[in-house]
Amino acid sequence: MRSSKHDHKSKKTNIQISNHLNSNIENIKKYLSNTSDLSTRNLSFHNKEIVVVYLSTVVNREILEKQVIQQLINHPKETILNTVAIQEVKVSNSFDECLLSIVKGNTVIFIEDEKAVFILDTTSFQNRAIKEPNNEQNLRGPHDGFVESLQTNINQVRRRISNPNFVIKKLSVGSESDTSLAVLYIDTIANENLIKEVLRRLSYINADYIYSPGNLEEFIEDNPYSPFPQMLTTERSDRVAGNLMEGKVAILTDGSPTALIMPITFFSFYQSPDDYNSRWMVGSFARLIRLVSFLIAISLPAMYIALVSFHFEIIPIDLVFTVKGSLQNVPYPPLVEALAMQTTLELLRESAIRLSSPIAQTLGVVGGLVIGTAVVQANLVSNTMIVVVSLTAIASFVVPDSEIGTSVRLLGFPLMFLASLIGLIGIVFGLSIILIHLCKLESFGTPYFAPFAPFRSSDLKDTIFRAPAWKMKKRPFAPLPKKFKRENNSRGWENDEN
């Protein structure tokens, strides 16, 4: 397997560390383009001149001063390794590694007449406090989420999985950015072929800059032209831990609070941590509501267009006059109505996301009440269309994952066009194409529409409904885990005579 970290030619300077301090410092300044935040300190250590090099904007000044500079001046010991009070100290002979370490916030010490360089971990990047993600809130269960620090995010997952077989593999991608990422999995549960495939795809990424998991996802997903996401994105550490225990693999990226989980199935997007934090009947009911919302969001506007354009006889007789009355003064066909209202809804949604919360709430009231009432009174849109679009919007926001919600809204547009052309037959035709695509799609070798295609009855316990936890004695078959059977999933106390 290729190493993504060492295949990028732009990282190689082909410069060797010199015995002369001035030569090393000049090379550092040259390859850092004489950046103004590059700082150097000339000191003496055991009658030898040394130079401490660092970037003042990303180094921890307090740690550098107290645990490095003062120790070198006031308490010199046999070696620098024994003198500095830094937990992580590395000795290197590579100029490229020194250059990269300085950029990442470490401190480098060059010694006169020596080619060995000391790299000290003095990084100081500001991180926000841990709090619950706004787009994945839970009623019950933990309320902490990922932040932009890779180490902090790994710490959160490790706190939930105290398992010696929990493996973390760190890699770097991006020839210019050298973005750090971590691949997480349980060695005794995750399938070896799955792990190798994830690492293989990561090793072939050849890009200047990987700035987010969404950007990374495009390089490694199976079908980049599919409207359906093939990896689950989450900001919750408990959700990552739960998926790892099922034999899946997660990827964390430094600088982003989002994790990628693979392989994934269609039904995973409609599962929420609340399903498992609540009793099984409550969780099953909530999950069924979400799956029904998928059908509503994708087909309700198309159904409305088909009924009022081609199949008025299907509408109950008591509603025919109401629908006809709302449509008779509207000068446009139902398709134009639906497209206009759906586009307006998307505009309101995007503007609400970009604005601050108080203004976004005001915008929602203005858009929902004032604009909705005005367009009906102006006979631009019918009352029935307002109801249809409102129900569609509510259904699309029920899904716990925003990415699949966006995909559902996009798929609604071609169904509307098909319904305006040939009515219900067009809707059936469009839904058939979507179903065929779902059955054909894969995520890292796992069937996307499992356990229905291919059908596996044992996995139905955690799909449309959620069976009681003590009934789910086996892990999902889709990721092909090494340990298919769960341990101690039982109510053994019922058979205990004592």
DASULHU-V35510 format. One record per backbone hydrogen bond with DSSP energy under -0.5 kcal/mol. NH is the residue of the N-H (numbers start at 1). CO is the residue of the C=O. If there is no record, write none. Layout:
NH:CO  NH:CO
//
This chain:
4:2  6:3  7:3  9:7  11:8  12:9  17:93  21:19  24:20  25:21  26:22  27:23  28:24  29:25  30:26  31:27  32:28  33:30  34:29  35:32  38:35  39:54  41:52  43:41  43:50  45:48  48:45  50:43  51:110  52:41  53:51  53:108  54:39  56:37  56:54  58:55  59:55  60:122  61:59  64:60  65:61  66:62  67:63  68:64  69:64  70:65  72:68  73:69  74:70  75:70  75:71  83:79  83:80  84:80  85:67  86:84  89:87  90:119  92:117  95:15  95:93  98:94  99:95  100:96  101:97  102:98  103:99  104:100  105:102  106:101  107:120  108:53  109:118  110:51  110:108  112:49  113:19  114:111  117:92  118:109  119:90  120:107  120:118  121:88  122:120  124:58  136:133  145:131  146:235  150:148  153:149  154:150  155:151  156:152  157:153  158:154  159:155  160:156  160:157  161:157  162:160  163:161  166:163  167:165  167:185  169:183  170:168  171:181  173:179  175:207  176:208  177:208  178:174  179:173  181:171  182:252  183:169  184:182  184:250  185:167  187:165  187:185  189:186  190:186  191:247  195:191  196:192  197:193  198:194  199:195  200:196  201:197  202:198  203:199  204:200  204:201  205:202  211:209  216:212  217:213  218:214  219:215  219:216  220:216  220:217  221:217  224:222  226:223  232:261  234:259  237:144  237:235  240:236  241:237  242:238  243:239  244:240  245:241  246:243  247:244  248:243  249:262  250:184  251:260  252:182  253:258  254:180  255:148  256:253  259:234  260:251  261:232  262:249  266:448  268:265  269:265  269:266  270:267  271:268  275:272  276:272  276:273  277:273  278:274  283:279  284:280  285:281  286:282  287:283  288:284  289:285  290:286  291:287  292:288  293:289  294:290  295:291  296:292  297:293  298:294  299:295  300:296  303:299  304:300  305:301  306:302  307:303  308:304  309:305  310:306  311:306  314:311  315:311  315:312  319:316  320:316  321:317  323:319  324:320  325:321  326:322  327:323  328:324  330:327  331:329  331:379  336:333  337:333  338:334  339:335  340:336  341:337  342:338  343:339  344:340  345:341  346:342  347:343  348:344  349:345  350:346  351:347  352:348  353:349  354:350  355:351  360:356  361:357  362:358  363:359  364:360  365:361  366:362  367:363  368:364  369:365  370:365  371:366  372:367  373:369  374:370  375:371  376:372  377:373  378:374  379:376  380:375  381:375  386:382  387:383  388:384  389:385  390:386  391:387  392:388  393:389  394:390  395:391  396:392  397:393  398:395  399:395  401:269  402:400  405:401  406:402  407:403  408:404  409:405  410:406  411:407  412:408  413:409  413:410  414:410  415:411  416:412  417:413  418:414  419:415  420:416  421:417  422:418  423:419  425:422  426:423  427:423  428:424  429:425  430:426  431:427  432:428  433:429  434:430  435:431  436:432  437:433  438:434  439:435  440:436  441:437  443:446  446:443  448:441  450:447  452:449  453:449  453:454  456:451  459:456  460:457  461:458  462:459  463:460  463:465  465:460  467:461  467:465  471:468  472:468  472:469  473:471  475:484  480:477  481:476  482:189  484:482  486:473  490:488  494:491  495:492  496:493  497:495
//
